[in-house]
Amino acid sequence: MPPMNHPLSSILLVVLLAGLSCATQAAAPTAASTIIKRNDAAHFTLRDGTQIVGKLEIKNVEVVTVYGTLTVPLDDVVKIRVGKKSDRELKAKIDKSIADLGSKDFATRDAATVELGKLGRMAYTELRKASFADDQEVKERANKLIEDMGAVDEESDVPCEDDEVVTPTFTIVGAVKFETLSIATKFGPLKVAKKDLAVMSLAEPQKISRAVAVPAKATAGRMIATGVRIKRGDRLIINASGTVSYRNYGGTQFTPEGSSNYGAWNENFQIGSLLGRINANGPMFKVGERYSEKIETDGELFLGIATHDSGSSYANGEFKVRIQIQPASP
């Protein structure tokens, strides 16, 4: 049997981590298993949105996990996502602002709301938890901040708590062992601090996969843009879960399938059902809990919920939606 620091041992150990994810729930299957090519150079996205293209001056990536330190050859790495724990000051600022949303002092609550608005998607995970708080004002402020963000991709827009190293077959969750990265670019060498890095991509997956949250206020009349663009002939696959409720329907919990007990919206769709359309003025179609169809037009996917806008002021909950695009065959 090889010694525990052998790469093969690391691979065996890391299988135990496949069920972990940054959102403390089972990790969704990664599209990394369908890689079509490796990039000539790595693509880096910093926390402030800056994009850098260059080559890493390392051969392996070391990840500290609850099962020990694992060594992954760089050639086997598809993507690295840097978690918020790498920036302790940021995490402390978010936690304090979330706590201040429930302060007895109005000025403190307002200041916390402004600060969380500036932090934006960096505070998305904490705001989602706050949106289910018992304190009604905390819940309303958190929901408003989430609504102002628009469509959110939980894989690319929302930072994890821990670091993630994505390989073609599984995702390792832990702490990547580097404080700075040396990147060789065409403009010369650069050094990037780990806390400033959001995502590093080294390969391109064939499938496009994105997770978004559709809040109850995203009615059919105010559908949200998902940022997912589709080409004619692509297959669109959507899986949805979660519940939403509206005061004008007695607080009934609706799933993405909707309910036939309250009539229909626009005479076609059951109240509470998840709807989609390609482009802002395209025809609507029911998504429900699962949708899989080839698309006959180019454009951006919009999602919303079949209910009247008048009830959205007293809306709670959200649908969690996983979107996949299978490109048409060449």
C-alpha positions in Angstrom: 0.0 0.0 0.0 1.5 3.4 -0.9 2.4 5.9 1.9 -0.3 8.4 2.9 1.5 11.3 1.2 1.3 9.6 -2.1 -1.0 11.3 -4.7 -3.0 8.0 -5.0 -3.8 8.0 -1.3 -4.9 11.6 -1.6 -7.4 10.6 -4.4 -8.8 7.8 -2.3 -9.2 10.0 0.8 -10.9 12.8 -1.1 -13.7 10.7 -2.3 -15.1 11.1 1.2 -15.4 14.8 0.6 -17.5 14.6 -2.6 -20.7 15.4 -0.7 -19.4 18.7 0.9 -20.2 22.1 -0.5 -19.8 25.8 0.4 -23.5 26.1 1.2 -23.5 23.2 3.8 -25.7 21.1 1.5 -25.0 18.2 -0.9 -22.8 19.5 -3.8 -24.5 19.4 -7.2 -22.8 17.3 -9.9 -20.1 19.4 -11.4 -19.9 20.0 -15.1 -16.2 19.4 -14.9 -16.7 15.8 -15.9 -17.4 16.9 -19.4 -14.2 19.0 -20.1 -13.6 19.6 -23.7 -10.3 21.4 -23.5 -7.8 22.9 -21.1 -7.1 26.6 -21.3 -3.7 27.7 -22.7 -3.5 29.9 -19.6 -5.4 30.2 -16.4 -8.3 32.8 -16.1 -8.4 34.6 -12.8 -11.4 36.7 -11.5 -10.6 38.9 -8.5 -13.2 39.9 -5.9 -13.5 43.4 -7.4 -14.3 41.9 -10.9 -10.8 42.4 -12.4 -9.9 39.7 -14.9 -6.3 38.4 -15.3 -5.0 35.8 -17.8 -1.7 34.1 -17.1 0.2 31.0 -16.2 0.8 29.7 -12.7 4.3 29.0 -11.5 3.3 26.0 -9.5 3.1 22.2 -10.3 0.7 21.1 -7.5 -2.1 22.5 -5.3 -2.1 21.6 -1.6 -5.5 21.5 0.2 -5.8 21.2 4.0 -9.0 19.2 4.7 -10.5 17.5 7.8 -8.8 14.3 6.5 -5.4 15.7 6.2 -3.4 17.7 3.6 -4.1 16.5 0.0 -1.8 17.2 -3.0 -3.4 17.6 -6.4 -1.4 18.0 -9.6 -2.2 21.3 -11.3 -2.9 19.4 -14.5 -5.9 17.8 -12.7 -7.4 21.0 -11.5 -10.3 22.5 -13.4 -11.2 25.4 -11.1 -10.3 26.9 -7.7 -12.9 28.9 -5.7 -11.5 30.9 -2.8 -13.8 31.0 0.3 -14.6 33.9 2.6 -12.6 32.4 5.4 -9.5 33.6 3.5 -10.4 37.2 4.4 -11.1 37.4 8.1 -11.8 41.1 8.1 -14.5 40.7 5.4 -16.2 37.8 7.3 -16.2 39.8 10.5 -17.7 42.8 8.8 -20.5 40.7 7.2 -21.4 39.0 10.5 -21.5 42.3 12.4 -23.7 43.9 9.8 -26.1 41.0 9.8 -26.3 41.2 13.6 -26.9 45.0 13.4 -30.0 44.4 11.2 -31.7 43.4 14.4 -30.5 46.3 16.5 -32.9 48.2 18.6 -31.4 51.4 17.3 -32.9 52.6 13.9 -29.7 54.4 12.8 -27.7 51.2 13.4 -30.1 49.1 11.4 -30.0 51.6 8.5 -26.2 51.7 8.6 -26.0 47.9 8.5 -28.4 47.9 5.5 -26.2 50.3 3.6 -23.1 48.4 4.4 -24.6 45.1 3.3 -25.8 46.8 0.1 -22.2 47.7 -0.6 -21.0 44.2 0.1 -23.6 42.8 -2.3 -23.2 39.2 -3.3 -20.3 38.8 -0.9 -23.0 38.7 1.8 -25.5 36.7 -0.1 -25.3 33.5 1.9 -25.7 35.3 5.2 -28.6 37.4 3.8 -30.4 34.3 2.7 -30.3 33.0 6.2 -31.4 36.3 7.6 -34.4 36.3 5.2 -35.9 33.5 7.2 -35.4 35.2 10.6 -38.2 35.5 13.2 -37.6 39.3 13.4 -39.9 40.7 10.7 -37.8 43.8 10.0 -34.6 41.7 9.7 -36.5 39.5 7.2 -37.8 42.4 5.2 -34.4 44.2 5.0 -32.6 41.0 4.0 -35.2 40.1 1.3 -35.0 43.7 -0.1 -31.2 43.4 -0.3 -31.4 40.0 -2.1 -34.0 41.4 -4.5 -31.7 44.3 -5.4 -29.0 41.8 -6.4 -31.1 40.4 -9.3 -30.4 36.9 -10.5 -27.6 35.3 -8.6 -25.4 32.4 -9.7 -24.6 30.6 -6.5 -21.6 28.9 -8.1 -19.8 31.9 -9.7 -21.3 34.9 -8.0 -21.4 33.7 -4.4 -18.2 33.0 -2.5 -18.0 29.8 -0.4 -17.1 29.7 3.2 -14.2 27.3 2.6 -12.0 27.0 -0.5 -13.0 24.5 -3.3 -10.7 22.7 -5.7 -12.7 21.2 -8.6 -11.3 18.2 -10.4 -12.8 16.3 -13.4 -14.4 13.8 -11.0 -15.0 15.4 -7.6 -14.7 18.7 -5.6 -12.3 19.0 -2.6 -13.4 21.3 0.2 -10.9 22.8 2.6 -8.2 25.5 2.7 -5.8 25.9 -0.3 -2.2 26.4 1.0 -1.1 29.7 -0.5 -1.2 33.3 0.7 -0.1 34.8 -2.7 0.0 33.5 -6.2 2.7 34.3 -8.8 1.2 34.7 -12.2 3.2 35.1 -15.4 1.3 37.4 -17.8 2.2 39.0 -21.1 2.7 42.3 -19.2 5.1 40.7 -16.7 4.9 38.8 -13.5 2.1 39.6 -11.0 1.5 38.6 -7.4 -2.1 38.2 -6.2 -3.1 37.9 -2.6 -5.4 34.9 -1.9 -8.0 37.1 -0.2 -8.3 39.2 -3.4 -9.0 36.1 -5.6 -12.5 34.8 -6.3 -12.1 32.1 -9.0 -9.3 30.6 -11.0 -10.3 28.5 -14.1 -8.0 26.2 -16.0 -10.4 24.3 -18.2 -13.7 24.8 -20.1 -16.6 22.5 -19.5 -18.9 21.5 -22.3 -22.1 21.9 -20.3 -23.1 25.2 -18.9 -24.5 24.9 -15.4 -25.8 27.7 -13.2 -27.8 27.9 -9.9 -30.1 30.9 -9.3 -32.6 31.8 -6.7 -36.0 33.1 -7.9 -37.6 35.1 -5.0 -41.3 35.2 -4.4 -41.4 38.8 -5.6 -40.2 37.8 -9.1 -43.7 37.6 -10.5 -44.6 36.8 -14.1 -44.9 40.5 -14.6 -41.5 41.2 -13.2 -39.4 38.2 -14.3 -35.7 38.2 -13.5 -32.9 37.9 -16.0 -30.7 34.8 -15.2 -27.7 35.9 -17.3 -27.9 32.5 -19.1 -27.8 32.8 -22.8 -29.1 30.1 -25.1 -28.6 29.3 -28.8 -31.1 27.8 -31.1 -30.8 24.0 -30.9 -29.4 23.9 -27.4 -31.2 21.8 -24.8 -32.4 23.7 -21.8 -32.6 21.6 -18.6 -34.0 23.1 -15.4 -34.6 21.6 -12.0 -36.4 23.6 -9.3 -37.3 23.2 -5.7 -38.4 25.3 -2.7 -41.6 27.1 -1.7 -43.1 30.6 -2.0 -46.1 32.1 -0.3 -48.4 35.1 -0.8 -50.6 36.8 1.8 -53.4 37.3 -0.8 -53.5 33.5 -1.2 -53.8 32.9 2.5 -50.2 32.1 3.0 -50.4 28.9 1.0 -47.0 27.3 0.3 -46.6 26.9 -3.5 -44.0 24.6 -5.0 -42.6 25.2 -8.6 -45.5 23.1 -10.0 -48.1 25.6 -8.7 -51.6 24.8 -7.5 -54.9 24.4 -9.3 -56.9 25.4 -6.2 -56.5 29.1 -7.0 -57.4 29.3 -10.7 -54.8 30.4 -13.3 -52.6 33.4 -14.1 -53.2 34.8 -17.5 -55.7 32.0 -18.1 -52.8 29.6 -18.9 -50.6 28.9 -15.9 -51.4 27.6 -12.4 -50.9 30.1 -9.6 -47.5 29.7 -8.0 -45.9 27.8 -10.8 -42.4 28.6 -12.1 -42.4 30.1 -15.6 -39.7 30.9 -18.1 -39.3 32.8 -21.3 -36.5 33.4 -23.8 -35.8 37.1 -24.0 -37.9 39.7 -22.1 -40.7 39.7 -24.7 -40.7 36.0 -25.7 -43.6 33.6 -25.1 -43.9 32.2 -21.6 -43.7 28.5 -20.9 -44.2 26.5 -17.7 -40.9 25.2 -16.1 -42.4 23.6 -13.0 -40.1 21.3 -11.0 -38.4 19.9 -14.1 -38.1 21.1 -17.7 -36.1 19.6 -20.6 -36.6 20.9 -24.1 -34.6 22.0 -27.2 -34.9 25.7 -27.7 -35.8 27.2 -31.1 -34.5 30.7 -30.6 -31.4 32.6 -29.4 -31.6 34.7 -26.3 -31.4 35.1 -22.6 -33.5 33.0 -20.1 -35.9 34.9 -17.8 -37.7 33.3 -14.9 -40.7 34.3 -12.8 -43.6 33.0 -10.8 -47.3 32.8 -12.0 -49.0 35.3 -9.7 -50.4 38.8 -9.9 -48.0 41.7 -9.1 -50.5 43.1 -6.6 -49.6 40.2 -4.2 -45.9 40.5 -4.4 -45.6 43.1 -1.6 -46.6 40.3 0.9 -44.4 37.6 -0.6 -42.0 35.2 1.2 -39.7 32.4 0.1 -37.9 31.5 -3.1 -37.4 28.8 -5.6 -33.9 27.3 -6.0 -33.3 26.7 -9.6 -30.5 24.7 -11.3 -30.1 25.6 -15.0 -28.1 23.4 -17.5 -27.4 24.0 -21.1 -26.4 21.1 -23.4 -25.0 22.7 -26.5 -26.3 21.6 -29.9 -24.1 19.2 -31.8 -21.8 20.9 -34.3 
